[in-house]
Amino acid sequence: MKKRFLEAGDGQKSAKRLYGSILIILGITLHLITYYLSLFYIVNDTSTAVSIGNTFIGIGAGLLGLGIMDNIGIRKRDND
């Protein structure tokens, strides 16, 4: 059962998985940058940056979840 990361259940490339992963990486990066800056500098509005990062992570997780739920009916059963 050889599975690639960006392929859906039918073997085609999935844009939902790609953009979901990108959004999660952007959200985590924004959280890390905000954390780093708040250690060494006074950041006035950290709550806005954290909420934007949470939004990116939430939307990315939603896209990945939709990709999983979308492939439940298409999943091929392998007898390997």
Steps between C-alpha positions, in 0.01 A plus 500: 500500500717779368341834589629844418429802717322722246303228326133445566333160523456479123870570429466859383678794657293671769511879518318490835782307659764727350339827607397359838861405572625839383252683725594291803870567438429873462302506825771319695766728350300808599469366855875435518586846365263664748650297785855589397422869467320510833805354673737776392276795413185654637218398269192714552235285336587134534139388527430603139803308368408194704138510382612529136732201551216305659280587203762369255539178698123454528433553131789270407373229732152541354634455148691189602189366674289564190756311294471202731120506511485543123705184442305264723273386218782476244745306714631190330542187704832328446544135590877531537 
